[in-house]
Amino acid sequence: MAVRAEAVAEDFQVDEVLDIPLSGEGEHLWLWVEKRNLNTEEAAKRIARAAGVPLKMISYAGLKDRQALTRQWFSLHLPGKSDPDLAAAESDGWRSSSAPGISVSCSGAHSANGFRLRLTELRGEHAALDERLERIKASGVPNYFGLQRFGYEGSNLHGARHFAAKGELPGSATCVRGCFRLVVVTCSTVCSPNGLGMAAGIRHG
């Protein structure tokens, strides 16, 4: 059986599910961004340029794929400033709308991701595919971890263990956002009985 996946961005869609209310009060402007063929880090840079603020003032809940149609949250830390004009960030394949500000950034704020995957050019037995889909519906699928979680040749895992063992975070503000999440998430999922404890210690320390 063979299929074609992700021939176009619309074949793989990801939507973040927010788990905190937007109060309308605070110094963080939240943006709901729909983008095609653009990864999260490049989108954050585009927002920073349009807003005229340093990149460190932009936060996001999670990383999303480039080869996809994704919808996700970003936040801008704007203490004492009015909302910027973000028209310069708009382009083909990009739509955004602002939400009422709140007192916290959106870093790590989403509770889940919703996925829609469209497969085309199916070659194989339709009955066999239907049977497999029914099995997945009843039992789910294994939660595999690969390069996205552990990095090339395990480089993310080595970094997570390094910072967890030292009980500290890297000094770079840009790196903290990614590496902090890396330590907490990776150390809690690797085959180490102390992984979750180390991650929790760093998070609360």
Residue frames as a rotation matrix with the C-alpha (Angstrom) as fourth column:
MET 1
0.581 0.814 0.000 0.00
0.814 -0.581 0.000 0.00
0.000 0.000 -1.000 0.00
ALA 2
-0.610 -0.790 -0.061 1.34
0.783 -0.613 0.100 3.46
-0.117 0.014 0.993 -0.89
VAL 3
0.652 0.758 0.006 0.05
0.754 -0.648 -0.110 7.01
-0.079 0.077 -0.994 -0.61
ARG 4
-0.327 -0.703 0.631 1.35
0.631 -0.660 -0.408 10.50
0.703 0.265 0.660 -1.18
ALA 5
0.470 0.433 -0.769 1.42
0.873 -0.354 0.335 12.90
-0.127 -0.829 -0.545 1.76
GLU 6
0.298 -0.305 -0.904 2.06
0.296 -0.871 0.392 16.64
-0.907 -0.385 -0.169 1.98
ALA 7
-0.063 -0.249 0.966 2.00
0.998 -0.005 0.064 17.38
-0.012 0.968 0.249 -1.73
VAL 8
-0.124 0.067 0.990 0.80
0.178 -0.980 0.089 20.88
0.976 0.187 0.109 -0.79
ALA 9
-0.864 -0.302 0.403 0.71
-0.284 -0.369 -0.885 22.77
0.416 -0.879 0.233 2.50
GLU 10
-0.099 0.931 0.351 -3.02
-0.973 -0.165 0.162 22.13
0.209 -0.325 0.922 2.94
ASP 11
0.247 0.156 -0.956 -2.35
-0.204 0.973 0.106 18.38
0.947 0.169 0.272 3.07
PHE 12
-0.215 -0.333 -0.918 -0.88
0.841 0.416 -0.347 18.78
0.497 -0.846 0.191 6.58
GLN 13
0.063 0.352 0.934 -2.70
-0.154 -0.921 0.358 21.18
0.986 -0.166 -0.004 8.89
VAL 14
-0.418 -0.264 -0.869 -1.97
0.805 0.336 -0.489 21.89
0.422 -0.904 0.072 12.54
ASP 15
0.208 0.544 0.813 -4.08
-0.092 -0.817 0.570 23.96
0.974 -0.193 -0.120 14.94
GLU 16
-0.860 -0.497 -0.120 -3.01
0.108 0.053 -0.993 24.88
0.500 -0.866 0.008 18.46
VAL 17
0.293 0.924 -0.246 -5.58
0.481 0.080 0.873 24.42
0.827 -0.374 -0.421 21.21
LEU 18
-0.444 -0.453 0.773 -5.31
-0.317 -0.727 -0.609 27.15
0.838 -0.516 0.179 23.84
ASP 19
-0.037 0.425 -0.904 -5.86
0.703 0.655 0.279 26.28
0.711 -0.625 -0.323 27.50
ILE 20
-0.586 -0.094 -0.805 -5.87
0.712 -0.534 -0.456 29.69
-0.386 -0.840 0.380 29.20
PRO 21
0.512 0.840 0.179 -8.44
0.840 -0.447 -0.307 32.51
-0.179 0.307 -0.935 28.92
LEU 22
-0.531 -0.601 0.597 -7.52
0.703 -0.706 -0.087 35.86
0.474 0.373 0.797 27.39
SER 23
-0.152 0.469 -0.870 -8.44
0.907 -0.283 -0.311 38.43
-0.392 -0.837 -0.383 30.02
GLY 24
0.518 0.312 0.796 -7.93
0.687 -0.706 -0.170 41.55
0.509 0.635 -0.581 27.92
GLU 25
0.930 -0.257 0.264 -5.62
-0.359 -0.790 0.497 43.08
0.081 -0.557 -0.827 30.53
GLY 26
0.574 -0.795 0.195 -1.84
0.404 0.483 0.777 42.95
-0.712 -0.367 0.598 30.53
GLU 27
0.310 -0.580 -0.753 1.27
-0.608 -0.730 0.312 43.89
-0.731 0.361 -0.579 28.62
HIS 28
-0.732 -0.501 0.461 1.39
-0.002 0.679 0.735 40.90
-0.681 0.537 -0.498 26.25
LEU 29
0.062 0.707 -0.704 -0.36
-0.909 -0.252 -0.333 41.25
-0.413 0.661 0.627 22.89
TRP 30
-0.305 -0.099 0.947 -1.40
0.044 0.992 0.118 37.86
-0.951 0.077 -0.299 21.55
LEU 31
-0.228 0.164 -0.960 -1.57
-0.940 -0.293 0.174 37.05
-0.253 0.942 0.221 17.84
TRP 32
0.282 0.354 0.892 -3.38
0.021 0.927 -0.374 34.19
-0.959 0.124 0.254 16.13
VAL 33
-0.172 -0.524 -0.834 -1.35
-0.840 -0.365 0.402 33.44
-0.515 0.769 -0.377 13.00
GLU 34
0.704 0.298 0.645 -2.19
0.129 0.839 -0.529 31.22
-0.698 0.456 0.552 10.05
LYS 35
0.139 -0.764 -0.630 0.82
-0.840 -0.428 0.334 30.56
-0.524 0.483 -0.701 7.83
ARG 36
0.980 0.107 0.171 1.87
0.013 0.811 -0.585 28.36
-0.201 0.575 0.793 4.93
ASN 37
0.606 -0.784 0.134 5.36
0.636 0.376 -0.674 27.04
0.478 0.494 0.726 4.24
LEU 38
0.048 -0.576 0.816 6.88
-0.391 -0.763 -0.515 29.05
0.919 -0.294 -0.262 7.08
ASN 39
-0.123 -0.116 -0.986 8.28
0.692 0.702 -0.169 27.64
0.711 -0.703 -0.006 10.30
THR 40
0.707 0.532 -0.466 7.67
0.689 -0.369 0.623 29.14
0.160 -0.762 -0.628 13.73
GLU 41
0.043 -0.770 -0.636 11.08
0.733 -0.408 0.544 30.74
-0.679 -0.490 0.547 14.24
GLU 42
-0.790 -0.298 0.535 10.94
0.604 -0.526 0.599 32.55
0.103 0.796 0.596 10.89
ALA 43
0.157 0.925 0.344 7.42
0.638 -0.362 0.679 33.74
0.753 0.113 -0.648 11.70
ALA 44
0.589 0.000 -0.808 8.64
0.758 -0.349 0.552 35.13
-0.282 -0.937 -0.206 15.04
LYS 45
-0.517 -0.838 -0.177 11.40
0.662 -0.522 0.537 37.06
-0.543 0.160 0.825 13.25
ARG 46
-0.549 0.385 0.742 8.86
0.600 -0.437 0.670 38.49
0.582 0.813 0.009 10.80
ILE 47
0.567 0.801 -0.193 6.64
0.686 -0.329 0.649 39.66
0.457 -0.500 -0.736 13.66
ALA 48
0.253 -0.558 -0.790 9.60
0.762 -0.388 0.518 41.22
-0.596 -0.733 0.328 15.48
ARG 49
-0.762 -0.563 0.320 10.66
0.630 -0.532 0.565 43.14
-0.148 0.632 0.760 12.36
ALA 50
-0.223 0.768 0.600 7.13
0.568 -0.398 0.720 44.41
0.792 0.501 -0.348 11.69
ALA 51
0.730 0.555 -0.397 6.64
0.615 -0.281 0.737 45.45
0.298 -0.783 -0.547 15.32
GLY 52
0.315 -0.709 0.631 10.09
-0.192 -0.699 -0.689 47.02
0.929 0.096 -0.356 15.61
VAL 53
0.685 -0.085 0.724 10.97
-0.724 0.032 0.689 45.07
-0.082 -0.996 -0.040 18.75
PRO 54
-0.459 -0.888 0.003 13.82
-0.888 0.459 0.033 42.68
-0.031 0.013 -0.999 19.63
LEU 55
-0.220 0.341 -0.914 13.21
-0.391 0.828 0.403 39.01
0.894 0.446 -0.049 18.86
LYS 56
-0.884 -0.192 -0.427 13.41
0.272 0.532 -0.802 38.19
0.381 -0.825 -0.417 22.58
MET 57
-0.745 0.664 0.065 10.10
-0.541 -0.544 -0.642 40.06
-0.391 -0.513 0.764 23.04
ILE 58
0.023 0.734 -0.679 8.29
-0.913 0.292 0.284 37.46
0.407 0.614 0.677 20.89
SER 59
-0.664 -0.162 0.730 7.07
-0.525 0.796 -0.301 34.20
-0.532 -0.583 -0.614 22.42
TYR 60
-0.117 0.650 -0.751 5.20
-0.831 0.350 0.432 31.21
0.544 0.675 0.499 21.03
ALA 61
0.504 0.454 0.734 3.54
-0.818 0.523 0.239 28.15
-0.275 -0.722 0.635 22.48
GLY 62
0.345 -0.373 0.861 5.18
0.114 0.928 0.356 25.51
-0.932 -0.024 0.362 20.31
LEU 63
-0.596 -0.639 -0.486 7.19
-0.479 -0.203 0.854 24.85
-0.644 0.742 -0.185 17.17
LYS 64
0.537 0.799 0.271 5.31
-0.134 0.398 -0.908 24.08
-0.833 0.451 0.320 13.97
ASP 65
-0.039 -0.553 0.832 6.46
0.720 0.562 0.408 22.53
-0.693 0.615 0.376 10.68
ARG 66
-0.606 -0.238 -0.759 7.44
-0.323 -0.798 0.508 24.58
-0.727 0.553 0.407 7.66
GLN 67
-0.921 0.232 -0.313 5.84
-0.237 0.306 0.922 22.26
0.310 0.923 -0.226 5.07
ALA 68
-0.521 0.785 -0.336 2.30
0.854 0.476 -0.212 22.69
-0.006 -0.397 -0.918 6.36
LEU 69
-0.158 0.575 0.803 -0.64
-0.029 -0.815 0.578 24.99
0.987 0.069 0.146 6.90
THR 70
-0.445 -0.118 -0.888 -0.41
0.823 0.337 -0.457 25.87
0.353 -0.934 -0.053 10.58
ARG 71
0.304 0.550 0.778 -2.38
-0.043 -0.808 0.588 28.06
0.952 -0.212 -0.222 12.97
GLN 72
0.025 -0.412 -0.911 -0.71
0.909 0.388 -0.150 29.05
0.415 -0.825 0.384 16.19
TRP 73
0.932 0.342 -0.119 -0.35
0.350 -0.770 0.534 31.67
0.091 -0.539 -0.837 18.90
PHE 74
-0.258 -0.954 0.151 2.40
0.725 -0.294 -0.623 34.25
0.639 -0.051 0.767 19.29
SER 75
0.766 0.462 -0.446 2.71
0.641 -0.605 0.473 36.94
-0.052 -0.648 -0.760 21.93
LEU 76
-0.010 -0.721 0.693 4.55
0.440 -0.625 -0.645 40.27
0.898 0.298 0.324 21.97
HIS 77
0.118 -0.037 -0.992 5.78
0.975 -0.185 0.123 41.72
-0.188 -0.982 0.014 25.25
LEU 78
-0.192 -0.062 0.979 4.93
0.552 -0.832 0.056 45.43
0.811 0.552 0.194 24.99
PRO 79
-0.035 0.186 -0.982 5.23
0.984 -0.164 -0.066 46.97
-0.173 -0.969 -0.177 28.46
GLY 80
-0.062 0.090 -0.994 3.88
0.330 -0.938 -0.105 50.50
-0.942 -0.335 0.029 28.40
LYS 81
-0.900 -0.299 -0.316 3.54
-0.199 -0.364 0.910 50.51
-0.387 0.882 0.268 24.60
SER 82
0.138 0.952 -0.272 0.56
-0.760 -0.075 -0.646 50.71
-0.636 0.296 0.713 22.28
ASP 83
0.404 0.075 0.912 -0.22
0.301 0.930 -0.210 47.84
-0.864 0.360 0.353 19.92
PRO 84
-0.543 -0.706 -0.455 2.04
-0.226 -0.399 0.889 48.00
-0.808 0.586 0.057 16.84
ASP 85
0.525 0.602 -0.602 0.93
-0.748 -0.010 -0.663 47.99
-0.405 0.799 0.445 13.22
LEU 86
-0.198 -0.599 0.776 1.80
-0.190 0.800 0.569 44.52
-0.962 -0.034 -0.272 11.96
ALA 87
0.788 0.567 -0.239 0.71
-0.310 0.030 -0.950 45.04
-0.531 0.823 0.199 8.37
ALA 88
0.170 -0.816 -0.553 4.32
-0.985 -0.119 -0.128 44.59
0.039 0.566 -0.823 7.22
ALA 89
-0.602 -0.385 0.699 4.18
-0.510 0.859 0.033 40.97
-0.614 -0.337 -0.714 8.37
GLU 90
0.375 0.862 0.342 1.23
-0.179 0.429 -0.885 40.17
-0.910 0.271 0.315 6.13
SER 91
-0.558 -0.487 -0.672 1.87
-0.772 0.007 0.636 38.39
-0.305 0.873 -0.380 2.84
ASP 92
0.237 0.575 -0.783 0.58
-0.762 0.610 0.217 35.57
0.602 0.545 0.583 0.68
GLY 93
0.069 -0.166 -0.984 0.20
0.246 0.958 -0.145 32.51
0.967 -0.232 0.107 2.85
TRP 94
-0.808 -0.351 -0.473 -0.02
0.544 -0.137 -0.828 34.55
0.226 -0.926 0.301 6.05
ARG 95
0.107 0.828 0.550 -3.02
0.044 -0.556 0.830 35.79
0.993 -0.064 -0.096 8.00
SER 96
-0.720 -0.345 -0.602 -3.07
0.596 0.137 -0.791 37.10
0.355 -0.929 0.107 11.54
SER 97
0.297 0.773 0.561 -5.45
0.065 -0.602 0.796 38.66
0.953 -0.200 -0.229 14.02
SER 98
-0.734 -0.588 0.340 -4.77
-0.241 -0.242 -0.940 40.13
0.635 -0.771 0.036 17.44
ALA 99
0.179 0.736 -0.653 -6.41
0.596 0.446 0.667 39.07
0.783 -0.509 -0.359 20.68
PRO 100
0.819 0.164 0.550 -6.88
-0.263 -0.744 0.614 40.98
0.510 -0.648 -0.566 23.94
GLY 101
-0.182 -0.983 0.033 -3.64
-0.407 0.045 -0.912 41.28
0.895 -0.179 -0.408 25.92
ILE 102
0.884 0.356 -0.303 -3.03
0.126 0.442 0.888 39.37
0.450 -0.824 0.346 29.12
SER 103
0.756 -0.548 0.358 -0.38
-0.641 -0.509 0.575 39.41
-0.133 -0.664 -0.736 31.84
VAL 104
0.134 -0.722 0.679 1.64
-0.146 0.663 0.734 36.41
-0.980 -0.198 -0.016 30.62
SER 105
-0.433 -0.353 -0.829 3.30
-0.874 -0.061 0.483 35.34
-0.221 0.934 -0.282 27.39
CYS 106
0.639 0.734 -0.228 2.03
-0.769 0.606 -0.205 32.40
-0.012 0.306 0.952 25.35
SER 107
-0.347 -0.858 -0.379 5.20
-0.809 0.478 -0.343 30.34
0.475 0.187 -0.860 25.84
GLY 108
-0.958 -0.088 -0.272 4.07
0.004 0.947 -0.320 26.75
0.286 -0.308 -0.907 26.40
ALA 109
-0.678 0.710 0.188 0.47
-0.611 -0.402 -0.682 27.87
-0.409 -0.578 0.707 26.84
HIS 110
-0.051 0.742 -0.668 -1.32
-0.904 0.250 0.347 25.48
0.424 0.621 0.659 24.48
SER 111
0.082 0.203 0.976 -2.82
-0.768 0.637 -0.068 22.26
-0.635 -0.744 0.208 25.76
ALA 112
0.086 -0.001 0.996 -2.79
0.383 0.923 -0.032 20.28
-0.920 0.384 0.080 22.52
ASN 113
-0.690 -0.227 -0.687 -2.44
-0.557 -0.439 0.705 20.32
-0.462 0.869 0.177 18.76
GLY 114
0.410 0.816 0.407 -5.17
-0.131 0.495 -0.859 19.35
-0.903 0.299 0.310 16.34
PHE 115
-0.674 -0.729 -0.120 -3.92
-0.295 0.118 0.948 17.62
-0.677 0.675 -0.295 13.19
ARG 116
0.650 0.758 0.053 -5.49
-0.249 0.278 -0.928 17.09
-0.718 0.589 0.370 9.77
LEU 117
-0.518 -0.855 0.021 -3.58
-0.370 0.246 0.896 14.94
-0.771 0.457 -0.443 7.31
ARG 118
0.642 0.713 -0.282 -4.76
-0.538 0.157 -0.828 14.42
-0.546 0.684 0.484 3.74
LEU 119
-0.401 -0.730 0.553 -3.36
-0.085 0.631 0.771 11.46
-0.912 0.262 -0.315 1.80
THR 120
0.476 0.527 -0.704 -3.62
-0.730 -0.209 -0.651 11.29
-0.490 0.823 0.285 -1.97
GLU 121
0.097 -0.414 -0.905 -2.76
-0.892 0.367 -0.263 8.91
0.441 0.833 -0.334 -4.80
LEU 122
0.092 0.032 0.995 -3.69
-0.753 0.657 0.048 5.82
-0.652 -0.753 0.085 -2.82
ARG 123
-0.002 -0.128 -0.992 -2.44
-0.772 0.630 -0.080 2.58
0.635 0.766 -0.100 -4.30
GLY 124
-0.955 -0.288 0.068 -3.57
-0.265 0.732 -0.628 -0.54
0.131 -0.618 -0.776 -2.52
GLU 125
-0.488 0.795 -0.361 -6.55
0.618 0.607 0.500 -2.40
0.616 0.021 -0.787 -1.13
HIS 126
-0.359 0.438 0.824 -9.19
-0.469 -0.848 0.246 -0.02
0.807 -0.298 0.510 0.17
ALA 127
0.687 0.657 -0.310 -10.66
-0.103 0.510 0.854 -2.74
0.719 -0.555 0.418 2.37
ALA 128
0.167 -0.720 -0.674 -7.30
0.866 0.434 -0.249 -3.31
0.472 -0.542 0.696 4.05
LEU 129
-0.729 -0.410 0.548 -6.94
0.187 -0.889 -0.417 0.42
0.659 -0.202 0.725 4.66
ASP 130
0.118 0.864 0.489 -10.40
-0.532 -0.360 0.766 0.62
0.838 -0.351 0.417 6.20
GLU 131
0.687 0.101 -0.719 -9.51
0.399 0.775 0.490 -2.27
0.607 -0.624 0.492 8.51
ARG 132
-0.330 -0.900 -0.284 -6.32
0.825 -0.128 -0.551 -0.52
0.460 -0.416 0.785 9.67
LEU 133
-0.599 0.167 0.783 -8.17
-0.219 -0.975 0.040 2.74
0.770 -0.147 0.621 10.26
GLU 134
0.552 0.834 -0.012 -10.70
-0.281 0.199 0.939 0.92
0.785 -0.514 0.344 12.44
ARG 135
0.389 -0.498 -0.775 -7.84
0.799 0.601 0.016 -0.57
0.458 -0.626 0.632 14.46
ILE 136
-0.698 -0.658 0.282 -6.29
0.474 -0.720 -0.506 2.88
0.536 -0.219 0.815 14.93
LYS 137
-0.154 0.746 0.648 -9.67
-0.424 -0.643 0.638 4.27
0.892 -0.177 0.415 15.95
ALA 138
0.775 0.523 -0.353 -10.02
0.013 0.546 0.838 1.57
0.631 -0.654 0.416 18.61
SER 139
0.658 -0.577 -0.484 -6.44
0.753 0.483 0.447 1.31
-0.024 -0.658 0.753 19.89
GLY 140
0.833 -0.402 -0.381 -4.59
-0.322 -0.911 0.259 4.44
-0.451 -0.093 -0.888 18.81
VAL 141
0.729 -0.678 -0.092 -1.01
0.165 0.304 -0.938 4.45
0.664 0.669 0.333 17.55
PRO 142
0.314 -0.698 -0.644 2.36
0.948 0.195 0.252 4.27
-0.050 -0.689 0.723 19.32
ASN 143
0.980 -0.059 -0.189 3.84
-0.038 -0.993 0.113 7.60
-0.194 -0.103 -0.976 20.41
TYR 144
0.489 -0.838 0.242 7.07
0.862 0.421 -0.283 7.44
0.135 0.347 0.928 18.44
PHE 145
0.749 -0.381 -0.542 9.96
-0.106 -0.876 0.470 9.80
-0.654 -0.294 -0.697 19.10
GLY 146
0.562 -0.566 0.603 12.49
0.827 0.382 -0.412 10.62
0.003 0.731 0.683 16.44
LEU 147
-0.415 -0.833 0.365 14.66
0.839 -0.506 -0.202 13.41
0.353 0.223 0.909 15.15
GLN 148
0.104 0.511 0.853 12.07
0.116 -0.858 0.500 16.05
0.988 0.047 -0.149 16.00
ARG 149
0.957 0.283 0.056 12.31
-0.033 -0.087 0.996 15.23
0.287 -0.955 -0.074 19.70
PHE 150
0.735 -0.675 -0.069 15.87
0.430 0.384 0.817 13.97
-0.524 -0.630 0.572 20.15
GLY 151
0.577 -0.531 -0.621 17.71
-0.643 -0.764 0.055 15.83
-0.504 0.368 -0.782 17.39
TYR 152
0.663 -0.401 -0.632 20.31
-0.475 0.428 -0.769 14.59
0.579 0.810 0.093 14.93
GLU 153
-0.081 -0.694 -0.716 22.24
0.171 0.698 -0.696 11.68
0.982 -0.179 0.062 16.48
GLY 154
0.348 0.353 -0.868 20.66
0.848 0.276 0.452 12.42
0.399 -0.894 -0.203 19.86
SER 155
-0.591 -0.698 0.404 22.10
0.472 -0.705 -0.529 15.94
0.655 -0.122 0.746 20.17
ASN 156
0.009 0.664 0.748 18.98
-0.462 -0.660 0.592 17.30
0.887 -0.351 0.301 21.90
LEU 157
0.828 0.320 -0.461 19.06
0.174 0.635 0.753 14.52
0.533 -0.703 0.470 24.44
HIS 158
-0.046 -0.924 -0.379 22.72
0.902 0.124 -0.413 15.15
0.429 -0.361 0.828 25.29
GLY 159
-0.617 -0.158 0.771 21.97
0.017 -0.982 -0.187 18.84
0.786 -0.103 0.609 25.79
ALA 160
0.414 0.858 0.305 18.96
-0.406 -0.125 0.905 18.11
0.815 -0.498 0.297 28.00
ARG 161
0.687 -0.211 -0.695 20.97
0.600 0.704 0.379 15.74
0.410 -0.678 0.610 30.20
HIS 162
-0.391 -0.907 0.159 23.77
0.688 -0.403 -0.603 18.31
0.611 -0.126 0.781 30.47
PHE 163
-0.486 0.239 0.840 21.52
-0.372 -0.927 0.048 21.09
0.791 -0.289 0.540 31.76
ALA 164
0.646 0.755 -0.115 19.46
-0.254 0.355 0.900 18.72
0.720 -0.552 0.421 33.92
ALA 165
0.355 -0.596 -0.720 22.59
0.788 0.605 -0.113 17.37
0.504 -0.527 0.685 35.62
LYS 166
-0.707 -0.672 0.221 23.78
0.488 -0.688 -0.537 20.92
0.513 -0.272 0.814 36.37
GLY 167
-0.098 0.773 -0.627 20.37
0.966 -0.078 -0.247 21.98
-0.240 -0.630 -0.739 37.59
GLU 168
-0.276 -0.044 -0.960 20.46
0.055 -0.998 0.030 25.18
-0.960 -0.045 0.278 35.57
LEU 169
0.740 0.565 0.366 19.42
0.455 -0.020 -0.890 26.76
-0.495 0.825 -0.272 32.30
PRO 170
-0.150 -0.780 0.607 21.55
0.984 -0.180 0.012 28.08
0.100 0.599 0.795 29.46
GLY 171
-0.462 -0.151 -0.874 22.29
0.526 -0.840 -0.133 31.79
-0.713 -0.522 0.468 29.66
SER 172
-0.998 0.027 0.049 21.05
0.025 -0.557 0.830 32.90
0.050 0.830 0.555 26.23
ALA 173
-0.443 0.895 -0.047 17.50
-0.498 -0.290 -0.817 34.28
-0.745 -0.339 0.574 26.26
THR 174
0.030 0.427 -0.904 16.87
-0.987 0.158 0.042 32.81
0.160 0.890 0.426 22.82
CYS 175
-0.580 -0.357 -0.732 18.18
-0.325 0.926 -0.194 29.44
0.747 0.125 -0.653 23.86
VAL 176
-0.897 0.248 0.365 16.24
-0.325 0.188 -0.927 29.39
-0.299 -0.950 -0.088 27.12
ARG 177
-0.033 0.978 -0.207 12.93
-0.929 -0.106 -0.354 29.26
-0.368 0.181 0.912 25.30
GLY 178
0.386 0.158 -0.909 13.85
-0.696 0.696 -0.175 26.18
0.605 0.700 0.379 23.29
CYS 179
-0.487 -0.707 -0.513 16.25
-0.196 0.660 -0.725 24.44
0.851 -0.253 -0.460 25.65
PHE 180
-0.716 0.295 0.633 14.07
-0.676 -0.066 -0.734 24.87
-0.175 -0.953 0.247 28.71
ARG 181
0.405 0.907 -0.118 11.25
-0.895 0.367 -0.254 23.11
-0.187 0.208 0.960 26.94
LEU 182
0.210 -0.435 -0.875 13.73
-0.518 0.710 -0.477 20.54
0.829 0.554 -0.076 25.71
VAL 183
-0.807 -0.573 0.140 14.94
-0.394 0.346 -0.852 19.75
0.440 -0.743 -0.505 29.24
VAL 184
-0.443 0.702 0.558 11.47
-0.757 0.041 -0.652 19.48
-0.481 -0.711 0.513 30.75
VAL 185
0.553 0.759 -0.343 9.88
-0.818 0.419 -0.393 17.48
-0.155 0.499 0.853 27.94
THR 186
0.247 -0.508 -0.826 12.79
-0.529 0.643 -0.553 15.26
0.812 0.573 -0.110 26.96
CYS 187
-0.768 -0.605 0.209 13.97
-0.489 0.344 -0.802 14.41
0.413 -0.718 -0.560 30.45
SER 188
-0.294 0.735 0.610 10.44
-0.768 0.198 -0.609 13.41
-0.568 -0.648 0.507 31.39
THR 189
0.720 0.631 -0.290 10.19
-0.669 0.520 -0.531 10.99
-0.184 0.576 0.796 28.47
VAL 190
-0.024 -0.789 -0.614 13.60
-0.724 0.438 -0.534 9.32
0.690 0.431 -0.582 28.28
CYS 191
0.600 0.240 -0.763 14.30
0.142 0.907 0.396 6.00
0.787 -0.346 0.510 29.94
SER 192
-0.647 -0.763 0.013 15.68
0.151 -0.144 -0.978 7.45
0.748 -0.631 0.208 33.17
PRO 193
0.062 0.732 -0.679 13.84
0.905 0.245 0.346 7.10
0.420 -0.636 -0.647 36.50
ASN 194
-0.219 -0.213 -0.952 15.23
0.750 -0.661 -0.025 10.46
-0.624 -0.719 0.305 37.57
GLY 195
-0.715 -0.152 0.683 14.34
0.654 -0.492 0.575 12.29
0.248 0.857 0.451 34.37
LEU 196
0.224 0.894 0.388 11.00
0.567 -0.444 0.694 13.68
0.793 0.065 -0.606 35.50
GLY 197
0.648 -0.013 -0.761 12.38
0.731 -0.271 0.627 14.73
-0.214 -0.963 -0.166 38.88
MET 198
-0.450 -0.877 -0.165 15.32
0.743 -0.471 0.475 16.56
-0.495 0.091 0.864 37.32
ALA 199
-0.567 0.286 0.772 13.06
0.579 -0.528 0.621 18.35
0.585 0.800 0.133 34.88
ALA 200
0.547 0.834 -0.077 10.64
0.609 -0.334 0.720 19.35
0.574 -0.440 -0.690 37.61
GLY 201
0.314 -0.515 -0.797 13.50
0.819 -0.279 0.502 20.61
-0.481 -0.810 0.335 39.75
ILE 202
-0.757 -0.612 0.230 14.78
0.634 -0.600 0.488 22.82
-0.161 0.515 0.842 36.97
ARG 203
-0.245 0.744 0.622 11.33
0.577 -0.404 0.710 24.09
0.779 0.533 -0.330 36.16
HIS 204
0.768 0.612 -0.190 10.61
0.485 -0.360 0.797 25.15
0.419 -0.704 -0.573 39.73
GLY 205
0.174 -0.797 -0.579 14.16
0.870 -0.151 0.469 26.28
-0.461 -0.585 0.667 40.44
